[in-house]
Amino acid sequence: MSGAAIIGIGCTPFGRYQDTSVRREAVRAIHFALADAGVAWGDIGYAVGGSMSSGSADTLVSDLGLTGVPFLNVFNGCATGSSSLATAVHAITSGTTDLALVVGFDAHPRGAFAIRPEQMGLGQWYGSTGMALTSQFFALKIQRYLHEHALPARLLTSVAAKAFRNGARNPNAWRRKALSEAEIDGSVMLSDPLRQYMLCSPGDGACALVLCGADRARRYRADPVHIAATAVRTRKPGSFEVLSPSLSIHRGESPTVDAARAAFELAGIGPADVDVAQVQDTDAGAELIHLAETGLCAHGAQTELIDSGATEIGGALPINTDGGCLANGEPIGASGLRQIHENVLQLRGDAGDRQVPGSPRVAFSHVYGAPGVSGCTVLHR
C-alpha cells in the first residue's frame, strides 16, 4: 500500500490522568497534529479513531467542530492504532479525501486488562483456569519460547532495562526513571518468569496523525514521512496467540509473521533495510518473540543481538526508542499511534535525546492485539 504521507503528529503525555480527562487530551493531541501539519479541522475530509474504554472517537466532533466529516470508529484490541491508520490510508489512496485524521485515546484503571471470555468466543472455563489474566498467558508463552529457542531468561531483564532507559529520555513517557537490572530482578514475581517491571501497565494517553496524498505532501511541509506500506492480518490455523485455548500439534505462523511479510513486500524492502523499529512489548517477552516474528532477527538470535547492544538507541537496530509499552504504559486506542509518532520523529531527526544517529531513512512498527491480530507499518523519508 502506498501513496499516503504523514504531515502532522500530536501526542500528549501518557500516564494516569488526575487533572484532565482522556477525551480532553485526545482533542489536544488532534490540535497538535493539525498545527504540525499547518491545516485546520475544517480541512479534514475523513477521520478515523479508536478507543477501547473511553467512548466513540467520532463524538470528539462536539469539541472539534461540527463539520459533517465522515468519522469511522475502529477497535482491534492493541492493534487499533495500526488498523485505524490503515483505514485512513485506504481513504487517501482511493481518492475519498485529500486530508485524513487518525486519533487514538484510552484510559484504563489500575491492574490488569479485564476480558469477558464469552465475548472472545471462549467458554467461562477459560477464565476459571486463570488464562484470562494476560500476565499468566504471556508468562506461559515466553516460558515455552525461551525453552524452544535456548534463550536465557536474563534477556527479559535486559529488554525491560532498555525500555526504562529509553523512557527516561522521552518527555511523553509515563515511567521516566531508568531502572537497573538489579532493580528489575528484585521486583515482585507476577507470573514466572515475568516480574513486575517486565509487564506494561494499563494507562491513559492520546495520539493523533494527519495524512495526505504523497504527491501533495510537500505542499504542507518540507519533511513529510511517507507510508510505504501498512498491513493487518489475523490468525491462521495452528497459530498460538493470546486467548488460544490450546496449542496445536500442527504449528502455524502467527499473524505477526503474515503482517510483517505483507508490509515488507508492499514496501519493496526487507527487514535488513530497517533503521529503527517499534514492536509490541506488552511484556518483555513479547519484544523477544516479535523481533523474530517480524523478521528483524532469526529465532534464537536474540541473545547475540541484545548482548551486542544492537537494539539500543545507538545500536545497529534500535528497538522501542521511546520506551515502548513498558515505559509508556498501554492506553489501547493510542498505543499503536504512539509508535508511529515516535518513528516520524526519528525520521525527521526530531527525537531529541533519544534520536537514533546516522539520519535513519526507514522505520518499522508492529502492534499485536487480542485475540490474535497484528498490524505492521513501514515508513520512509
N, C-alpha and C positions, 0 to 999 in steps of 0.2 A: 504494500500500500504506500503510495507516495503522493506528492502534490500539495502537502499542507506544511505550514511552518508555525512555530510558536513565537509570537511577537510581544507577549506580555505575561508576566508572572507575578503572583502575590501570595504571600504566606504569613500568617500570624503565628506567634509563639505557641508551641504545643505544651500541654501540661494538664492541670486540673483547674478550671476557671473558678474563681471566687467572686470577683468584682465585675464580671461581664458574663454574657451568655454566648454559647457557641454560634447561635444564629447571628448575633451582632458581629462576632468575629468573622463569620462567613461573608457578611456584607463588606466588612473591612478588607478582607482578602480580595474580593471582587474589585473594589475600588482601587486597591494597589495594582492589580493586574491591568485594569483599564488605563490607569495613569501611566504604567510602564509601557503600554502599547501606544499611548497617545490618542486613545479613542474614548468615546462616551458610551454609556449604557444604551442610549438610543440608537447607536450604530450597530449593535449586535443583532444579527439576523437569526441566530439559532443558539439555544443554550441547553446544556446537559449538566445534571448534577446528581450526586448520590449521598445518602446518609442512611445508616442503619437504625439509629435510635433517636434522632433529633428532628424528625419531621421531613416532609417532602421538600426537595430543593426548589421546586417551582414556586412555592409560596414566598420565597425571598423577593419576588417582584413587588410585594407590598412595600418593601423598603427601598428597592432599587428604582422602581417606577413602572407604571402600568402601560407598557409599550405594545402589548399584544404579542410579544415574541414567542415563537414555539419553544417550549421548555419541556424536555424529556427527563423523567426520573429514572435512575438506574440503581440497581442493587445486585451485586455479585460477590457478596462477602468481602474479604480483604482484597479481592480483585476489582472492587467497584471503581476505583480511580482509573485503572487501565482500561476497563470496559467503557467508562464514560468518555475517556479520551478517544478510543476507537470509534465510538458513535459520532463524536464531533468531527473526526477526520472524515468519516463517510459523508457527513453533511457537506463538508468543504469540497471534497473531491467529486461529489456527484453534481455540484453546481447549485445545491439547495441554498447556499448562503455564501457571502464573501467574508463574513466575520462570525466566529463562533466563540462562545464562552463555555468553559468547563469549570465546575466547582465541586468540591467535596468537603464535608464537615461532619463532625460527630462529637458526642460527649457520652462517656461511659462511667459508671460508678466504679468504686474500688473493687478489687477482687478479680476473679476470672470471668471471661466471657460466658454467659449462660446461653444454653440452647434448649430447645424442646425437640427430643428425638423424633417424635411423630411428624414434625414439620420437615424433617430431613429424610423422610421415607424409612425410618427405623422404628422398631418397637420400643416400649418402655424398658425392656430388659437392658437396652444399651446404656441407659442412664444408671440403672441399679448396679451394673458391673463396674461403674466408675469411669468408663471410657468417654462419657460426655464431658468430662473435665479435660480441657485441652492440654494442660501440663502432663497429665497421665498418658494421653495418646502420644504426644510428641516425645516423651521420655522413652516409651517403648519403641518408637520408630527409630530414634537415634541410637538406642542400645543395639538394635539389630544392624543398623547401618555401620556403626563402628566395628562390630564383630565381623560382618561380611567383608569389609574392606581393610581390616587390620589397622585401623586408625586408633591412636591413643586418645583417651578421654580428656587429656590435658588441652587438646585443641579447643574444647568448649570454653575453657578459661581464656585462652588466647584471643578467641573471637570476641568474647564479652569485654575483655580489657581494651581491645582496639576500639570497640564501639563507644565506650565511655571516654577514651582519649579523644576521639573524633567529635563526640558530642560536646566536650568541653570547649571546642573551638567554634561551636555553632550557636549563635545568639538566639536562634529559634528553638533549640533543643530543650526538652524538659529536664533531663539529667545532665547537668553541666559540670559535674565533678568527676575527674578521672579517678578510676579505681585500680588499685594494684591487683596483680594476680592473687596475692595472698588474701586480700580483702574479699575477692570474688570467691575463692576457695573456702573462705571462712563463713560465707553466708549460709543461710538455712537451706538444707536439702529439702526440696519440694517433692520432686518425683525423680528418683535416681535414674540417670546421673545429673539431672538438671537442678541447679541451685537457684536461689532467689534472684541473683543478678544475672542469670543466664536466660531469663524469661522476660519478655516485654510486659508492660502494664497497660491495661485499657486506659485511655485518657481522652483529652479534649484537643481539638485542633481544627483548622480550616485552611484550605489552599485553593487557588484559582489560576486558570490559564486563559489567555486569549489567543485564538488561532486565526489564520487567514490562509488564502491560497499561496503556494510557494512562489508563483510568478508575481505576486503583488507585495511580497513581504518587505522588500527594501523601500517601498513607499512609506512604510511605518517606522522602520529603524534600520540602521546600517549593519547590525549584527544579529539578524534573525537566526533561529536554530531550526533546522529542517527536520521533519519527521520522516525518516527513511522508511520506516515500517512499524506497524503495530499489529499484534495478533493475539487472539484469545482462544483458548482451547479447553475442552472439558475431558473427563475421564474416558478411557477405553478399557475393555475387559482385562482384568489381571493387574491393574494399577492399584497400589496400596496407598490410599490417601486419608486425609482427615475424615473421621467418621466411617471409615471402612469397617464393616462388621466382621471381616475375616481376611486372611491372607491367602490368595490363590496359589495353588501349586504351579500354575502356568503364569509366570510373572509377565506383566505388561508394562510398557513405558508410561511414565507419568504425564499428565497434561503439560507439565513444565517442559519436558523434552519436546513435545509436539509444538508448543507455542514458541519456544526459542528457535527451533528448527525453521518454523514458518517465518518468523520475523527476520532471521538472518537470510533466508532465501529471498524474501521480498526485498530486502535491502541490498542484496547482491554482494554481501560481505560475509565474513566468518567471525567466530569468537576471537580469533587471534588479532583481529583488527580493532578490538575494543580497547579504549584508553582509560575508561573509568566506568564503574558499574555499581548499581544499587540492586541488591537482591533481597527477597523476603527473609527477614530474620525474626520471626515471631519468637523464636528461641535460638540460642547459639547453634544448636544442632541443625536447624533449618538452613542457616547460611552454609554450613559444610555440605549438606545434601544438594542445595540448589546451585552451588558453584559447579558441581559436576553435571547436574541435570540440564543446566543451561548450556553446557559445552565449554564453559570458561576454564575448566580443567578436567582431567580424567578422574574417574572414580579411584580413590586410593591415593591420588596425588596431592591431596590437601595438606598432608604433613609437610612435605617439601615446600609447597607454595607458601604456607603460613610461616614456617620456620625461617624461610629466606627473607621474609619481610616484604614479599611481593604485593600483599594485599593492603599494606599501609599506604597512607597518602603519598609518600614519596617513592613507593614501590612500582614495579612494572605493571601491576594490575590492581589499582586502588579499588577497594570494595567498601560500600556503605560509608562514604566520606563524611556524611552529615551526622553519623552516629546510628543510623538505621532505626528500626523499631525499638531496639534495646535502649537507646538513649533518648529517643523522641516519644516513646510510648506509641500506642496504636489507636487513634481515632479512625475507625474503619473506613468511613467515607473519604477521609482526607489523606490516608496513608500513601496510597499509590501516587497521588498527585504530588505529595511531598518529594517522592523520589524524582519525579520529572522536574520539579522546581530545582532540586539540587543539581541535576545533570545539566539543566540550562545554565545555571550559574557557573558550573565548571567549564562548559564550552564557551561561555562568554569571557571567561577569565575573571569573574567577579565573586569568587568564593572566599575571598579574604584569607584568613589564617589557615584555612583548610584547602586552599587552592592546589590542585594537582599540578606539578611542574611540567614544563615541556609543551604548553599550548595544546591540550587534548582536542582531538577533532571528532572522535566517535564515542558516544556514551550509550550504555545499555541499561535498561531497568527491567525488573522482574517482580511480579506480585503473585501471591498464591492465596486463594480463598477456599473456605469450606463450602461444599463437601468435596471439592476437587476441581477447581477451575484456575487456570493460570493465564496471566497476561504479560506479554513482553513487548518492549518498545525500543527501537533503535533511533537515536538522534545523531545528527551530524551538523557541522558548521561549514 
